[in-house]
């Protein structure tokens, strides 16, 4: 029988025991199946090994927090919100998870909605309105005439993959590169005196078909580089209809090419690049490819700020983890960790101008091209 009051010598060991139990309980992984736990830990391993800011993250704490978010998960699909939580802790905003092609549209919509809630959005009072050119999905080419001058105007749209299984996107990527290259060929046949490369609303996707398709205007050679956290650089290039990266360990990696016989424009043409807040990710990579090039000037708004490189890591259930792993540099070595400021900043229109309306950014670009080509015969 217990008395009404315990002696201090009894209370202190009891408190120590309770403290030990509480500490041990907190360290025990939450209720998560072995399959889900293995899958989630693999995703965390990939982040810890490859994320851009990996050296400044408390991985012990992040793993504990992510496992807590995964409490009760039984399948790999159940872990996606926890993975999204971990991605929000990587101190950048470019990494993302793409769901398996095997999931139904309704399943994907439901999970993406939950993931977006975890990701969160800036307060509406500080969030800029979307670009009126976003999303730019139409690939267009036409001739602009100004003051007796002829300029080729190419709208380079997003190159968004349809499938998470990257290999299935091959035909679409090839069609994109060939179509863009064909537009350049058709416009060059009309002997333009300058070029407008319109990247407004280009929210990204796969940069390589864009680079291969527009490469004839860009010109051959190294156009930029990816810089890893350790300072090592992997240059990207365009040459003879092919786009890819140089590898110090072996042959170049060709990531896209055109099927047509590639051609080279006579000399580096004058190029005006159009940017806005809807120019993001791979759209920014194409803008960086032109930056620092001779006979080039950019016009419009600062870009979206996703000028970092992502690396894809396929997961066992068909999902893919895209991790931000590097900063992008232009051909001069200038780094772009947070977007591109155009050479000539101009306010974007509130809506996409019609053919009859004045597009002040295009007009500014044409004025500059006209001034640069005034001495040409």
DOLUM-128987 format. One record per residue: y, z, x of N, C-alpha, C in turn; residue in one letter. Coordinates in steps of 0.2 Angstrom, whole numbers, plus 5000, padded with zeros to 4 digits. Layout:
N
YZXYZXYZXA/...
This chain:
377
499450005004500050005000500650005004X/501149965002501749965006502250015003X/502650045008503150085006503750055004X/504250085002504850054999505250025005X/505250045011505650025017505150015023X/505249955026504849935032505249965038X/504849985043505150005049505449935053X/505949945057506249895061505749855065X/505249895068504749865072504349815068X/504249825061503949775057504349715055X/504949735054505349675051505549625056X/505649645062505849595068505249545069X/504649565070504149515071504049475065X/504149495059504049455053504649405052X/505249415054505749365054505649315060X/505349335065505249285071504649235068X/504149265064503649225062503949175057X/504349195052504649155047505049095051X/505449115056505849065059505349015063X/504849035066504348985069504048945063X/503848965058503548925052504048875050X/504748895049505248855047505348795052X/505348815058505448765064504948715064X/504348735063503748695064503748645058X/503848675052503848635046504348575046X/504948595049505448535050505248485054X/504848495059504648445064504048405062X/503748425056503148395054503448325050X/503148265052503348205048503248215041X/503748185037503648185030503048145027X/502948155021502348125017502448045018X/502148015023502147945024501447925026X/501247865023500547845025500547825032X/499947825035499847805042500047725043X/499947685038500147615039500847605039X/501247645034501947645034502247675040X/501947725043502247765049502147715055X/501647685056501547645061502047585061X/502047555055502547495054503247515056X/503447575053504147595054504247615061X/503847645065503947665072503947605076X/503547545074503647485078504347455077X/504647455071505247435070505747475074X/505647535075506147585079506047565086X/505447555088505347535095505747475097X/505647425093506047365094506847375095X/507047415090507747435091507947475097X/507547525099507647565105507647515111X/507247465111507147425117507647375118X/507947345112508247285112508947295109X/509147345106509847345102510347345107X/510947315106511547305110511747375113X/511847425108512047485110511547545111X/510947525113510347565114510547625118X/510947615124511047675128511447725126X/511847715120512247765118512047795111X/511347785109511147815103510647865105X/510647925101510147975101509547955097X/509047935101508447905097508047955094X/508048015097507648065094507848085087X/508548095087508848105081508748055076X/508847985078508847935073508147925071X/507647935075506947925073506747985067X/507048045069506848095064507248085057X/507848055057508248045051507847985047X/507647935051507347875048506647895045X/506247935048505647955045505847995039X/506348035039506548075033506748025027X/507047975029507247925023506547885021X/506047885025505447855023504947905019X/505147965018504648005014504347975008X/503747985008503347965002503147885002X/503347855007503147785008502447775009X/502147725006501447705006501247645010X/501747595008501547525011502147505016X/502047445019502547425024503247405020X/503147375014503647355010504147415008X/503747475007504147535005504647555010X/504547535017504947565022505547525023X/505647475020506247425021506947465020X/507047515015507647545015507747595021X/507147625023507247665029507447625035X/507147565036507347525041508147505041X/508347495035509047475034509447535036X/509247595034509647655036509647655044X/509147645047509147645055509647585057X/509647535054510047475056510847495056X/510947535051511647565050511847605055X/511447635059511547685065511647655072X/511547585072511547555078512247535081X/512747555078513447555080513747485081X/513447435077513747365076513547345069X/513747295067513647275060513347205059X/512947175064512647115064511947115063X/511547165065510847165064510647175057X/510047145055509847145048509147135048X/508847145042508147135040508047085035X/507647035037507446985032506846995029X/506746995022506147005019505646955019X/504946965018504446915018504546865013X/504246805015504246745010503746765004X/503246805006502746815001503046854995X/503546884995503846934990504146884985X/504046904978504346874973505146874973X/505446834970506246834970506446894967X/506146924962506346984958506247044963X/505647044967505547094972506147094977X/506247034980506747034985507447054982X/507647034976508247054973508347134973X/507747164971507747234970507847274976X/507447254981507547284988508147274991X/508447204991509047194994509647234991X/509547244984510047284981510047354984X/509447384984509447454987509647454994X/509447404998509747405005510447395006X/510747355001511547355002511847415000X/511547454996511847524994511847565000X/511247565004511247605010511647575015X/511747515016512247485021512947505019X/513147505013513747525011514247465012X/514847475009515347425010516047455011X/516547425015517147455016517547465009X/517947515009518347525003518747465001X/518747454994519047394992519847384994X/520147444995520847444997520947415004X/520447425008520547395015520147335016X/519747315011519347255012519747185011X/519747145015520047075014519747035009X/520046995005519746955000519346905004X/518846875001518346825004518746765005X/518546725011518846665012518746615006X/519246575004519146534999518646475001X/518546465007518046415009517346435010X/517246505008516546535009516246535002X/515546515002515146485007515246415008X/515346395014515446315016514746295017X/514446255012513746225013513746155013X/514346115011514346045011514546015018X/514145975021514345945027514745875026X/515345875028515745815026516045785032X/516245725032516645685037517045635034X/517645635036518145585033518645575039X/519045525037519645505042520245525039X/520645565042521345585041521845535044X/522345515040522845475043523545505043X/523845515048524545545048524945515053X/525545485051526045455055525745395059X/525345355056525045305060524545325064X/524345385064523745405068523145415064X/522545405067521945415064521545475067X/521345515063520945575066520345585062X/519745605065519145615062519145685060X/518945705054518945775051518145785049X/517845835053517145855052517145925049X/516845935043516745995041516046015043X/515946065047515246095049515146155045X/514546145041514446205036513946255039X/513746305036513246345038512546315038X/512146335042511446315043510946375042X/510946385035510546445033509746425032X/509346465036508646455035508446475028X/507946435025507646445018507146495019X/506746495024506146545025506246595030X/505946655029505846705035505446675040X/504846645038504446615043504846555046X/505046565052505546525055505246455056X/504646445058504346375059504346335052X/504346365047504446325040505146295040X/505646315043506246285043506446225047X/505946215051505946155056506246095053X/505946065048506146005045506946005042X/507146065039507846075037508246075043X/508146105048508546115054508646045057X/508046005058508145945061508545895056X/508445895050508845855045509645875046X/509745935047510445965048510745925054X/510445935060510645905066510745835066X/510245795063510345725063510845705058X/510945735053511445715048512145725051X/512245785055512945795058513045745063X/512545735067512645685073512845615070X/512445595064512645535061513345525058X/513645585056514345585053514745575059X/514645605065515045595071515045525073X/514445495073514345425075514745375070X/514745395064515045345059515845355060X/516045415061516745425062517045395069X/516645405074516845375080516945295080X/516545265076516545195075517245175072X/517645215069518245205067518845215072X/518645235078519045245084519645295083X/519445355081519945405080520245425086X/520945445086521245475091521245545093X/520945585088520845655089520345675084X/520045735084519545765080519745835077X/519645845071519645905068518945935066X/518845995069518146025068518346085063X/518146075057518246125052517746175051X/517846235054517346295053517446345048X/517946335044518146385039517646385034X/517446455033516946465028516246455031X/516146445037515546435040515246505042X/514846535038514646605039514046605043X/513746555046513246565051512646535050X/512046565052511446535051511146525058X/510846465059510546445065511046395069X/511346425075511846385078511646325082X/510946315083510746265087510746195084X/510546185078510646125075511446105074X/511846155073512546145073512746115080X/512546145085512746125092512546055094X/511846045092511645975094511945925090X/512145935083512445885079513145875081X/513545925083514245915085514345905092X/513845905096513845905104514245845107X/514145785103514545735106515245735106X/515545775102516245785102516445845107X/515945895107516045955112516045925119X/515545885120515545865127514945895131X/514645865136514045895139514245945144X/513745995145513846045150513746115147X/513846165150513846235148514446255143X/514246275138514846295133514946365131X/514546405134514546475132514046515135X/513946585134513446625137513346685132X/512746705132512546775129512546825135X/512846875134512846935139512446995137X/511947015140511547075138511847135140X/511647195138511947255140511947275147X/511447245151511447255158511847205162X/512247165158512747125162512447055163X/511747045162511546975164511746925159X/511746865161512046815156511546755155X/511546725149511046675148511546615145X/511746565149512146515147511846465141X/512246445137512046395132512346335133X/512046275132512346205134512146155128X/512546105129512346035126512345985131X/511745945130511745885135511245835132X/511445775131511045715129510745725123X/511045755118510845765111510445825110X/510345865116509945935116510445995116X/510246045113510546105113510046165115X/510246205120509846265121510146305126X/509746345130509946395135509646385142X/509946405147509646405154509246465155X/508746455158508346515160508246525167X/508446575170508346585177507646585180X/507146605175506446605177506046545176X/506346495174506046425173506446375170X/506046325166506446275163506946295158X/507346255156507846265150507446275144X/507746315139507446315133507846265128X/507546215125507846175120507746195113X/508246215110508146245103508346195098X/508646145099508746095094508946025098X/508845975094508945905097509145855091X/509345795093509445745088508945695089X/508745665084508245605084508545535086X/509245535084509545465086509645465094X/509745405096509945395103510645435104X/510745485108511345515109511845475112X/512545485111513045445114513545495116X/513945475121514445515124515145475122X/515645515120516245495118516645475125X/517045435125517445415131517945465133X/517845505138518245565140518245615135X/518445675137518545735132519045715127X/518845705120519345695115519745755114X/520345745111520745795108520445825102X/520345895102520045925096520445985094X/520545985087520846045084520246085080X/520146145081519646185078519946225073X/519746225067519946265061519546325060X/519846385059519546445058519846485053X/519446535050519646585045519246645045X/519346695040518946755040518246745038X/518146685035517446665033517046635039X/517346625044516946595050516646655054X/515946655053515546715056514946695060X/514746735064514046735067513946665071X/513546625069513446555072514046515071X/514346525066515046485065515446505071X/515546565072515946585078515646565085X/515046555085514746535092514946465093X/514946425088515146355088515946355090X/516346395087517046405089517146425096X/516746465099516746495106516546435110X/516046395108515846335112516446285114X/516946285109517546245110518046275114X/518046345114518546385117518546375124X/519146365128519146355135519046285137X/518846245132518746175134519446135135X/519446085139520146055139520246015133X/520845995131521045955126520845995119X/520846055119520646095113521146145111X/521246155104521646215102521446235095X/521446295093521146325087521746345082X/521646335076522146355071521846395065X/522246435062522046475056522046545057X/521546575054521446655054520946675059X/521046745061520546775065519846775061X/519346765065518646755062518346825060X/517746825057517446885054517246935059X/517146925065516946975070516246985071X/515846935070515146935071514946895077X/515346895082515246855088514846885093X/514246905091513746935095513146895093X/512646905098512046865097511446905094X/511046875090510446915087509846885089X/509346925090508646905092508146925087X/507746875085507246885079506646915082X/506346965078505746995080505346995073X/504846945073504346945067503947015066X/503947035060503547095059502847075056X/502347125056501647115054501547085047X/502047105042501947095035502347025033X/502646995038503046935036503746945036X/504047005036504747015037504947005044X/505546995045505846985052506447025053X/506447055059507047105061507447065066X/508147055064508647025068509047075071X/509047075078509347135081509947105085X/510547135085511047115089510947135096X/510947085101510647105107511147085113X/511747055111512147025116512847015114X/513347005118514046985117514046915119X/514446875115514546805117515146795121X/515146745126515646725131515746655130X/516446635131516546565132516446535139X/516546475140516446445146516846465152X/517346505150517846535156517646605157X/517146635154516946695155517246745150X/517746725146518046775141517546795136X/517546865135517046895130517346905123X/516946895118517146895111516746945108X/516847015109516447065105516647075098X/517147055096517347065089517747005086X/517546945087517846895083518346855088X/518646795085519046755089519746745085X/520246755089520946745087521146675088X/521346635083521546565085522146565089X/522246505092522846495096523446495092X/523346465086523946465082523746495075X/524046555074523846595068524246575062X/523846555056524146535050523846565044X/524246585039523946615033523446565030X/522846595027522446555024522646545016X/522546485013522746475006522346525002X/522546544996522246584991521646554988X/521646484988521046454985520946384989X/520346354989520246294992520646244990X/521046214994521546164992521146094990X/521446064985521146004982521445944987X/521145884986521445834990522145814989X/522445834983523145824982523545884984X/523345944986523645994988523745994996X/524346034998524446035005524046085008X/523646065013523246115017523646125024X/524046185024524446195030524146205036X/523446225036523146235042522946165045X/522746115040522546045042523146015045X/523746025041524345995043524546015050X/524546075052524646105058524246075064X/523646065062523146035067523345965068X/523445925063523645855063524345845067X/524745895066525445885070525245895077X/524845945079524745955086524345895089X/523845865085523445805088523945745089X/524345745084524845685085525345695091X/525545755092525945765098525545755104X/524945765105524545765111524345685112X/524345655107524145585107524645535107X/525345555107525845515106525945465111X/525745485117525845435123525245385123X/524745395119524245345119524445275116X/524145225118524345155115524045145108X/
